[in-house]
Amino acid sequence: MLLYKYFNQRLTDRINEFGREKMAEAVEELKNRTRMWYNVCVQKQEFQSKVLNSKRYFTNRMVMAYVKKKEVNATCDDLTTQEPVFTEKLVYRQRYMFQNQNLIGQGIGIKCEYGINNRSWNIC
């Protein structure tokens, strides 16, 4: 509970610094853009298990997914990508990006090792 109170207070402080009116406007703008992209990209919502049609991914039967409209742009492809597929693409991209590299953790001097062949990933 203490952790919740800390982050709740921190969020409240940051909202006050930003300005409550500006925050309300930003939230409204986000809602409008979300609605706009939904109307442009989404044909309907369906259970994810029906949309993926694959034994490759485990999905909860109750998770909903977006069915993309035909003939839409690449942004709609990205916005309607199902979570298991998105996660797989992200992991592949990160492994490709960091293969055979040793990175130094940001400002804390911890060595992070990434690679395609090693399955152990150290988090900085």
DSSP file (Angstrom, degrees, kcal/mol; ACC not computed):
  #  RESIDUE AA STRUCTURE BP1 BP2  ACC     N-H-->O    O-->H-N    N-H-->O    O-->H-N    TCO  KAPPA ALPHA  PHI   PSI    X-CA   Y-CA   Z-CA
    1    1 A M     >        0   0    0      0, 0.0     4,-2.4     0, 0.0     5,-0.2   0.000 360.0 360.0 360.0 -35.2    0.0    0.0    0.0
    2    2 A L  H  >  +     0   0    0      1,-0.2     4,-2.2     2,-0.2     5,-0.1   0.896 360.0  50.6 -62.7 -41.0    2.9    2.3    0.7
    3    3 A L  H  > S+     0   0    0      2,-0.2     4,-2.3     1,-0.2     5,-0.2   0.908 109.5  51.0 -63.9 -42.6    4.3    1.9   -2.8
    4    4 A Y  H  > S+     0   0    0      1,-0.2     4,-2.6     2,-0.2     5,-0.2   0.933 110.1  49.5 -59.3 -47.0    0.9    2.7   -4.3
    5    5 A K  H  X S+     0   0    0     -4,-2.4     4,-2.4     1,-0.2    -1,-0.2   0.897 109.6  52.4 -61.2 -40.5    0.6    5.9   -2.2
    6    6 A Y  H  X S+     0   0    0     -4,-2.2     4,-2.3     1,-0.2    -1,-0.2   0.958 114.5  40.2 -60.3 -52.0    4.1    7.0   -3.2
    7    7 A F  H  X S+     0   0    0     -4,-2.3     4,-2.5     1,-0.2    -2,-0.2   0.828 113.2  54.9 -71.4 -30.6    3.4    6.6   -7.0
    8    8 A N  H  X S+     0   0    0     -4,-2.6     4,-2.4    -5,-0.2    -1,-0.2   0.923 111.2  45.3 -64.1 -43.7   -0.1    8.0   -6.6
    9    9 A Q  H  X S+     0   0    0     -4,-2.4     4,-2.6    -5,-0.2    -2,-0.2   0.899 112.1  51.9 -65.6 -40.8    1.3   11.1   -5.0
   10   10 A R  H  X S+     0   0    0     -4,-2.3     4,-2.3     2,-0.2    -2,-0.2   0.922 110.9  47.4 -62.4 -44.6    4.1   11.3   -7.6
   11   11 A L  H  X S+     0   0    0     -4,-2.5     4,-2.6     2,-0.2    -2,-0.2   0.924 111.6  50.8 -61.7 -45.2    1.5   11.2  -10.4
   12   12 A T  H  X S+     0   0    0     -4,-2.4     4,-2.3     1,-0.2    -2,-0.2   0.911 110.3  49.8 -59.5 -43.4   -0.6   13.8   -8.7
   13   13 A D  H  X S+     0   0    0     -4,-2.6     4,-2.3     1,-0.2    -1,-0.2   0.912 111.6  48.0 -62.3 -43.3    2.4   16.1   -8.3
   14   14 A R  H  X S+     0   0    0     -4,-2.3     4,-2.4     2,-0.2    -2,-0.2   0.886 110.7  51.0 -67.9 -37.8    3.4   15.7  -12.0
   15   15 A I  H  X S+     0   0    0     -4,-2.6     4,-2.5     2,-0.2    -1,-0.2   0.922 110.6  49.5 -63.5 -42.9   -0.2   16.4  -13.1
   16   16 A N  H  < S+     0   0    0     -4,-2.3     4,-0.2     2,-0.2    -2,-0.2   0.896 111.1  49.4 -63.2 -40.0   -0.3   19.5  -11.0
   17   17 A E  H  < S+     0   0    0     -4,-2.3    -1,-0.2     1,-0.2    -2,-0.2   0.905 114.5  44.8 -63.8 -41.4    3.1   20.6  -12.5
   18   18 A F  H  < S-     0   0    0     -4,-2.4    -2,-0.2    -5,-0.2    -1,-0.2   0.838 123.9-105.4 -69.9 -34.1    1.8   20.0  -16.0
   19   19 A G     X  -     0   0    0     -4,-2.5     4,-2.5    -5,-0.2     5,-0.2   0.278  11.4-120.3 108.3 124.8   -1.5   21.7  -15.3
   20   20 A R  H  > S+     0   0    0     -4,-0.2     4,-2.3     1,-0.2     5,-0.1   0.875 113.4  49.7 -64.0 -37.9   -4.9   20.0  -14.7
   21   21 A E  H  > S+     0   0    0      2,-0.2     4,-2.3     1,-0.2    -1,-0.2   0.926 112.0  47.7 -66.7 -43.6   -6.5   21.9  -17.6
   22   22 A K  H  > S+     0   0    0      1,-0.2     4,-2.5     2,-0.2    -2,-0.2   0.888 111.8  51.1 -63.3 -38.1   -3.7   20.9  -20.0
   23   23 A M  H  X S+     0   0    0     -4,-2.5     4,-2.6     2,-0.2    -2,-0.2   0.914 109.0  50.4 -65.4 -42.2   -3.9   17.3  -18.7
   24   24 A A  H  X S+     0   0    0     -4,-2.3     4,-2.2     1,-0.2    -2,-0.2   0.903 112.0  48.0 -62.2 -40.8   -7.7   17.2  -19.3
   25   25 A E  H  X S+     0   0    0     -4,-2.3     4,-2.5     2,-0.2    -2,-0.2   0.909 111.7  49.7 -64.9 -42.4   -7.2   18.6  -22.9
   26   26 A A  H  X S+     0   0    0     -4,-2.5     4,-2.3     2,-0.2    -2,-0.2   0.895 111.1  49.2 -64.5 -40.6   -4.4   16.0  -23.5
   27   27 A V  H  X S+     0   0    0     -4,-2.6     4,-2.3     2,-0.2    -1,-0.2   0.914 111.7  48.9 -64.7 -42.9   -6.6   13.1  -22.3
   28   28 A E  H  X S+     0   0    0     -4,-2.2     4,-2.4     2,-0.2    -2,-0.2   0.906 110.8  50.5 -64.0 -41.5   -9.5   14.3  -24.5
   29   29 A E  H  X S+     0   0    0     -4,-2.5     4,-2.5     2,-0.2    -2,-0.2   0.904 110.1  50.5 -62.5 -41.5   -7.2   14.6  -27.5
   30   30 A L  H  X S+     0   0    0     -4,-2.3     4,-2.5     2,-0.2    -2,-0.2   0.910 110.3  49.4 -62.8 -43.0   -5.9   11.0  -26.8
   31   31 A K  H  X S+     0   0    0     -4,-2.3     4,-2.4     2,-0.2    -2,-0.2   0.910 111.5  49.6 -61.7 -42.7   -9.5    9.7  -26.6
   32   32 A N  H  X S+     0   0    0     -4,-2.4     4,-2.5     2,-0.2    -2,-0.2   0.920 112.7  46.0 -63.8 -44.1  -10.4   11.5  -29.9
   33   33 A R  H  X S+     0   0    0     -4,-2.5     4,-2.8     2,-0.2     5,-0.3   0.892 111.7  51.9 -67.1 -39.0   -7.4   10.1  -31.7
   34   34 A T  H  X S+     0   0    0     -4,-2.5     4,-2.3    -5,-0.2    -2,-0.2   0.931 111.8  46.6 -61.0 -45.2   -8.0    6.6  -30.3
   35   35 A R  H  X S+     0   0    0     -4,-2.4     4,-2.4     2,-0.2    -2,-0.2   0.901 112.3  51.0 -61.9 -42.5  -11.6    6.8  -31.6
   36   36 A M  H  X S+     0   0    0     -4,-2.5     4,-2.0     2,-0.2    -2,-0.2   0.941 112.8  44.1 -62.7 -48.8  -10.5    8.1  -35.0
   37   37 A W  H  X S+     0   0    0     -4,-2.8     4,-2.8     1,-0.2     5,-0.4   0.871 111.7  54.4 -65.8 -36.2   -7.9    5.3  -35.5
   38   38 A Y  H  X S+     0   0    0     -4,-2.3     4,-2.4    -5,-0.3    -1,-0.2   0.945 110.6  45.8 -60.2 -47.3  -10.4    2.7  -34.2
   39   39 A N  H  < S+     0   0    0     -4,-2.4    -2,-0.2     1,-0.2    -1,-0.2   0.844 117.2  44.9 -65.6 -34.2  -13.0    3.9  -36.9
   40   40 A V  H  < S+     0   0    0     -4,-2.0    -2,-0.2    -5,-0.2    -1,-0.2   0.897 127.4  23.7 -74.6 -41.3  -10.3    3.9  -39.6
   41   41 A C  H  < S+     0   0    0     -4,-2.8    28,-3.1    -5,-0.2     2,-0.5   0.786 101.2  80.2-101.2 -31.4   -8.7    0.6  -38.8
   42   42 A V  E  <  +A   68   0A   0     -4,-2.4    26,-0.2    -5,-0.4     3,-0.1  -0.697  36.3 176.8 -99.1 126.8  -11.0   -1.8  -37.0
   43   43 A Q  E    S-     0   0A   0     24,-3.3     2,-0.3    -2,-0.5    25,-0.2   0.886  71.5 -37.6 -83.3 -46.7  -13.8   -3.8  -38.6
   44   44 A K  E     -A   67   0A   0     23,-1.2    23,-3.2     2,-0.0     2,-0.4  -0.967  56.8-101.8-164.3 173.0  -14.9   -5.6  -35.5
   45   45 A Q  E     +A   66   0A   0     -2,-0.3     2,-0.3    21,-0.2    21,-0.2  -0.887  40.4 169.2-107.1 143.5  -13.7   -7.1  -32.2
   46   46 A E  E     -A   65   0A   0     19,-2.5    19,-3.1    -2,-0.4     2,-0.2  -0.943  45.0 -78.5-145.4 162.5  -13.4  -10.9  -31.9
   47   47 A F  E >>  -A   64   0A   0     -2,-0.3     4,-1.6    17,-0.2     3,-1.4  -0.471  41.6-128.5 -65.0 136.6  -11.9  -13.3  -29.4
   48   48 A Q  H 3> S+     0   0    0     15,-3.4     4,-2.7     1,-0.3     5,-0.3   0.836 106.1  61.9 -58.4 -35.6   -8.2  -13.5  -30.0
   49   49 A S  H 3> S+     0   0    0     14,-0.4     4,-1.0    11,-0.3    -1,-0.3   0.814 107.7  44.7 -62.1 -29.2   -8.2  -17.3  -30.2
   50   50 A K  H <4 S+     0   0    0     -3,-1.4    -1,-0.2     2,-0.2    -2,-0.2   0.814 113.5  50.0 -81.6 -32.5  -10.5  -17.0  -33.3
   51   51 A V  H  < S+     0   0    0     -4,-1.6    -2,-0.2     1,-0.2    -3,-0.1   0.911 112.0  45.3 -73.5 -43.3   -8.5  -14.2  -34.9
   52   52 A L  H  < S-     0   0    0     -4,-2.7    -1,-0.2    -5,-0.1    -2,-0.2   0.873  77.7-170.1 -71.9 -36.8   -5.1  -15.9  -34.6
   53   53 A N     <  +     0   0    0     -4,-1.0     2,-0.4    -5,-0.3    -3,-0.1   0.895  43.9 120.3  48.3  47.5   -6.2  -19.3  -35.9
   54   54 A S        -     0   0    0     -5,-0.3     3,-0.4     3,-0.2    -1,-0.2  -1.000  62.2-154.0-144.9 140.3   -2.9  -20.8  -34.9
   55   55 A K  S    S+     0   0    0     -2,-0.4    -1,-0.1     1,-0.2    -2,-0.1   0.529  90.5  80.6 -82.8  -7.8   -1.7  -23.5  -32.5
   56   56 A R  S    S+     0   0    0      1,-0.1     2,-0.4     2,-0.0    -1,-0.2   0.816  89.6  52.3 -68.7 -32.5    1.6  -21.6  -32.4
   57   57 A Y  S    S-     0   0    0     -3,-0.4     2,-0.5    -8,-0.1    -3,-0.2  -0.880  74.5-138.8-112.5 136.4    0.4  -19.1  -29.8
   58   58 A F        +     0   0    0     -2,-0.4     2,-0.4    26,-0.0    -3,-0.1  -0.807  32.1 174.9 -86.1 128.7   -1.3  -19.8  -26.5
   59   59 A T        -     0   0    0     -2,-0.5     2,-0.3   -10,-0.0    -2,-0.0  -0.993  35.2-113.7-135.4 145.7   -4.1  -17.3  -25.9
   60   60 A N    >   -     0   0    0     -2,-0.4     3,-1.5     1,-0.1   -11,-0.3  -0.577  27.2-130.3 -70.8 135.8   -6.7  -17.0  -23.2
   61   61 A R  T 3  S+     0   0    0     -2,-0.3   -12,-0.2     1,-0.3    -1,-0.1   0.736 104.7  53.6 -61.5 -22.5  -10.1  -17.7  -24.7
   62   62 A M  T 3  S+     0   0    0    -15,-0.1     2,-0.3   -14,-0.1    -1,-0.3   0.484  79.9 108.9 -95.5  -3.0  -11.5  -14.5  -23.1
   63   63 A V    <   -     0   0    0     -3,-1.5   -15,-3.4     1,-0.0   -14,-0.4  -0.594  62.0-140.1 -78.2 131.6   -8.9  -12.0  -24.6
   64   64 A M  E     -A   47   0A   0     -2,-0.3     2,-0.3   -17,-0.3   -17,-0.2  -0.580  18.4-170.2 -91.7 154.0  -10.4   -9.8  -27.2
   65   65 A A  E     -A   46   0A   0    -19,-3.1   -19,-2.5    -2,-0.2     2,-0.4  -0.933  23.5-110.6-138.4 160.7   -8.6   -8.8  -30.4
   66   66 A Y  E     -A   45   0A   0     -2,-0.3     2,-0.6   -21,-0.2   -21,-0.2  -0.780  18.5-146.7 -94.1 136.4   -9.2   -6.3  -33.3
   67   67 A V  E     -A   44   0A   0    -23,-3.2   -24,-3.3    -2,-0.4   -23,-1.2  -0.921  26.1-132.5-100.2 119.5  -10.1   -7.5  -36.7
   68   68 A K  E     -A   42   0A   0     -2,-0.6   -26,-0.2   -26,-0.2     2,-0.1  -0.384  15.8-112.8 -75.4 145.8   -8.5   -5.1  -39.2
   69   69 A K        -     0   0    0    -28,-3.1     3,-0.4     1,-0.1    -1,-0.1  -0.396  38.6-102.7 -69.3 154.1  -10.5   -3.6  -42.1
   70   70 A K  S    S+     0   0    0      1,-0.2    -1,-0.1    -2,-0.1     0, 0.0  -0.417  98.9  23.3 -73.6 154.3   -9.4   -4.7  -45.6
   71   71 A E  S    S+     0   0    0      1,-0.2     2,-0.2    -2,-0.1    -1,-0.2   0.911  87.7 141.8  59.3  48.6   -7.3   -2.2  -47.7
   72   72 A V        -     0   0    0     -3,-0.4    -1,-0.2     1,-0.1   -31,-0.1  -0.706  49.6 -94.9-115.5 172.5   -5.9   -0.1  -44.8
   73   73 A N     >  -     0   0    0     -2,-0.2     4,-1.5     1,-0.1     3,-0.3  -0.126  38.2 -96.2 -82.9 177.8   -2.4    1.4  -44.3
   74   74 A A  H  > S+     0   0    0      1,-0.2     4,-2.3     2,-0.2     5,-0.2   0.806 120.6  61.9 -65.0 -31.2    0.7    0.1  -42.5
   75   75 A T  H  > S+     0   0    0      1,-0.2     4,-2.7     2,-0.2    -1,-0.2   0.915 103.7  49.1 -61.9 -41.6   -0.3    2.1  -39.4
   76   76 A C  H  > S+     0   0    0     -3,-0.3     4,-1.8     2,-0.2    -1,-0.2   0.877 107.1  55.9 -65.2 -36.5   -3.5    0.1  -39.1
   77   77 A D  H  < S+     0   0    0     -4,-1.5     4,-0.3     1,-0.2    -2,-0.2   0.938 111.9  43.2 -57.7 -46.3   -1.4   -3.1  -39.5
   78   78 A D  H >< S+     0   0    0     -4,-2.3     3,-0.9     1,-0.2    -2,-0.2   0.910 113.7  50.3 -66.3 -43.3    0.7   -2.0  -36.5
   79   79 A L  H 3< S+     0   0    0     -4,-2.7    -1,-0.2     1,-0.2    -2,-0.2   0.757 114.7  43.1 -70.7 -24.4   -2.2   -0.9  -34.4
   80   80 A T  T 3< S+     0   0    0     -4,-1.8    -1,-0.2    -5,-0.2   -14,-0.2   0.318  80.3 128.4-105.0   8.2   -4.2   -4.1  -34.9
   81   81 A T    <   -     0   0    0     -3,-0.9     2,-0.1    -4,-0.3   -15,-0.0  -0.443  65.0-114.6 -64.2 133.2   -1.3   -6.6  -34.5
   82   82 A Q     >  -     0   0    0     -2,-0.2     4,-2.9     1,-0.1     3,-0.3  -0.388  23.5-114.1 -70.7 148.7   -2.3   -9.2  -31.9
   83   83 A E  H  > S+     0   0    0      1,-0.2     4,-2.8     2,-0.2     5,-0.2   0.867 112.7  49.8 -55.8 -46.2   -0.2   -9.2  -28.7
   84   84 A P  H  > S+     0   0    0      0, 0.0     4,-2.0     0, 0.0    -1,-0.2   0.909 115.2  44.5 -62.1 -38.9    1.5  -12.6  -29.2
   85   85 A V  H  > S+     0   0    0     -3,-0.3     4,-2.3     2,-0.2    -2,-0.2   0.916 113.9  49.9 -69.0 -43.6    2.5  -11.7  -32.7
   86   86 A F  H  X S+     0   0    0     -4,-2.9     4,-2.6     1,-0.2    -1,-0.2   0.920 110.8  49.6 -59.7 -45.6    3.7   -8.2  -31.6
   87   87 A T  H  X S+     0   0    0     -4,-2.8     4,-2.6    -5,-0.2     5,-0.2   0.904 110.0  50.9 -62.4 -41.9    5.7   -9.7  -28.8
   88   88 A E  H  X S+     0   0    0     -4,-2.0     4,-2.3    -5,-0.2    -1,-0.2   0.924 112.1  46.5 -62.0 -44.4    7.3  -12.2  -31.1
   89   89 A K  H  X S+     0   0    0     -4,-2.3     4,-2.6     2,-0.2    -2,-0.2   0.902 112.5  50.9 -63.5 -41.3    8.3   -9.5  -33.6
   90   90 A L  H  X S+     0   0    0     -4,-2.6     4,-2.7     2,-0.2     5,-0.2   0.926 110.6  47.6 -63.2 -46.2    9.6   -7.3  -30.8
   91   91 A V  H  X S+     0   0    0     -4,-2.6     4,-2.6     2,-0.2     5,-0.2   0.921 113.0  49.3 -61.9 -43.9   11.8  -10.1  -29.3
   92   92 A Y  H  X S+     0   0    0     -4,-2.3     4,-2.5    -5,-0.2    -2,-0.2   0.933 112.4  47.6 -60.2 -46.4   13.2  -10.9  -32.8
   93   93 A R  H  X S+     0   0    0     -4,-2.6     4,-2.6     1,-0.2    -2,-0.2   0.904 113.0  48.2 -63.5 -41.8   13.9   -7.2  -33.5
   94   94 A Q  H  X S+     0   0    0     -4,-2.7     4,-2.2     2,-0.2    -1,-0.2   0.906 112.0  49.0 -66.7 -40.6   15.7   -6.8  -30.1
   95   95 A R  H  X S+     0   0    0     -4,-2.6     4,-0.6    -5,-0.2    -2,-0.2   0.916 114.3  45.8 -64.6 -42.1   17.7  -10.0  -30.6
   96   96 A Y  H >< S+     0   0    0     -4,-2.5     3,-0.6    -5,-0.2    -2,-0.2   0.907 113.7  49.8 -64.8 -42.2   18.8   -8.8  -34.0
   97   97 A M  H 3< S+     0   0    0     -4,-2.6    -2,-0.2     1,-0.2    -1,-0.2   0.855 121.4  32.0 -66.9 -36.4   19.5   -5.3  -32.8
   98   98 A F  H >< S+     0   0    0     -4,-2.2     3,-1.4    -5,-0.2    16,-0.3   0.237  81.7 139.3-109.4  13.1   21.7   -6.4  -29.9
   99   99 A Q  T << S+     0   0    0     -3,-0.6    16,-0.2    -4,-0.6     3,-0.1  -0.332  78.2   2.4 -63.4 139.6   23.3   -9.6  -31.2
  100  100 A N  T 3  S+     0   0    0     14,-0.4     2,-0.4     1,-0.2    -1,-0.3   0.771 104.9 121.7  57.6  31.5   26.9  -10.0  -30.2
  101  101 A Q  E <   -B  114   0B   0     -3,-1.4    13,-1.3    13,-0.6     2,-0.5  -0.958  50.9-154.2-123.7 143.4   27.0   -6.8  -28.2
  102  102 A N  E     -B  113   0B   0     -2,-0.4     2,-0.4    11,-0.2    11,-0.2  -0.978  21.4-164.8-110.1 124.4   27.8   -6.1  -24.6
  103  103 A L  E     -B  112   0B   0      9,-2.3     9,-3.4    -2,-0.5     2,-0.5  -0.846  17.1-128.9-112.3 145.8   26.1   -3.0  -23.3
  104  104 A I  E     -B  111   0B   0     -2,-0.4     7,-0.2     7,-0.2     3,-0.1  -0.807  34.1-110.6 -92.1 130.6   26.8   -1.0  -20.2
  105  105 A G    >>  -     0   0    0      5,-3.2     4,-1.0    -2,-0.5     2,-0.8  -0.232  48.8 -83.7 -58.1 149.3   23.7   -0.3  -18.1
  106  106 A Q  T 34 S-     0   0    0      1,-0.3    -1,-0.2     2,-0.2    -3,-0.0  -0.393  97.2 -33.1 -66.1 101.5   22.7    3.3  -18.1
  107  107 A G  T 34 S+     0   0    0     -2,-0.8    -1,-0.3    -3,-0.1    -2,-0.1   0.450 125.0  85.0  73.6   0.8   24.8    5.0  -15.5
  108  108 A I  T <4 S-     0   0    0     -3,-0.6    -2,-0.2     2,-0.1    -1,-0.1   0.456  88.9-128.4-116.3  -1.6   25.0    2.0  -13.1
  109  109 A G     <  +     0   0    0     -4,-1.0     2,-0.5     1,-0.2    -3,-0.1   0.682  55.8 144.0  69.7  19.7   28.0    0.1  -14.7
  110  110 A I        -     0   0    0     14,-0.1    -5,-3.2     1,-0.0     2,-0.4  -0.805  49.0-128.4 -93.3 129.9   26.2   -3.2  -14.9
  111  111 A K  E     -B  104   0B   0     -2,-0.5     2,-0.5    -7,-0.2    -7,-0.2  -0.626  21.3-159.2 -79.8 131.0   27.2   -5.2  -18.0
  112  112 A C  E     -B  103   0B   0     -9,-3.4    -9,-2.3    -2,-0.4     2,-0.5  -0.934   1.7-157.0-111.6 131.3   24.2   -6.5  -20.0
  113  113 A E  E     +B  102   0B   0     -2,-0.5     9,-1.0   -11,-0.2     2,-0.3  -0.934  14.9 173.6-113.9 127.6   24.6   -9.4  -22.4
  114  114 A Y  E     +B  101   0B   0    -13,-1.3   -13,-0.6    -2,-0.5   -14,-0.4  -0.924  10.2 143.2-125.4 151.2   22.3   -9.9  -25.3
  115  115 A G        -     0   0    0     -2,-0.3   -16,-0.1     3,-0.3   -19,-0.1  -0.927  50.1-120.1-179.3 159.7   22.5  -12.4  -28.1
  116  116 A I  S    S+     0   0    0     -2,-0.3    -1,-0.1   -21,-0.2   -20,-0.1   0.911 109.0  42.6 -75.8 -42.7   20.5  -14.7  -30.3
  117  117 A N  S    S+     0   0    0      2,-0.0     2,-0.4     0, 0.0    -1,-0.1   0.838  99.5  74.7 -80.1 -32.9   22.1  -18.0  -29.3
  118  118 A N        -     0   0    0      1,-0.1    -3,-0.3     2,-0.1     0, 0.0  -0.679  62.8-160.0 -84.8 134.0   22.3  -17.5  -25.5
  119  119 A R        +     0   0    0     -2,-0.4     2,-0.5    -5,-0.1    -1,-0.1   0.602  65.6  91.0 -87.1 -13.1   18.9  -17.9  -23.8
  120  120 A S        -     0   0    0     -6,-0.0     2,-0.5     2,-0.0    -2,-0.1  -0.741  57.9-167.9 -89.8 127.7   19.9  -16.1  -20.6
  121  121 A W        -     0   0    0     -2,-0.5     2,-0.5    -7,-0.1    -7,-0.1  -0.960   9.6-150.6-117.6 122.0   19.2  -12.4  -20.7
  122  122 A N        -     0   0    0     -9,-1.0     2,-0.5    -2,-0.5    -9,-0.1  -0.795  14.3-143.9 -90.6 129.7   20.6  -10.1  -18.1
  123  123 A I              0   0    0     -2,-0.5   -18,-0.0     1,-0.1   -12,-0.0  -0.812 360.0 360.0 -98.3 130.4   18.5   -7.0  -17.4
  124  124 A C              0   0    0     -2,-0.5   -14,-0.1   -20,-0.0    -1,-0.1   0.476 360.0 360.0 -72.9 360.0   20.3   -3.8  -16.7
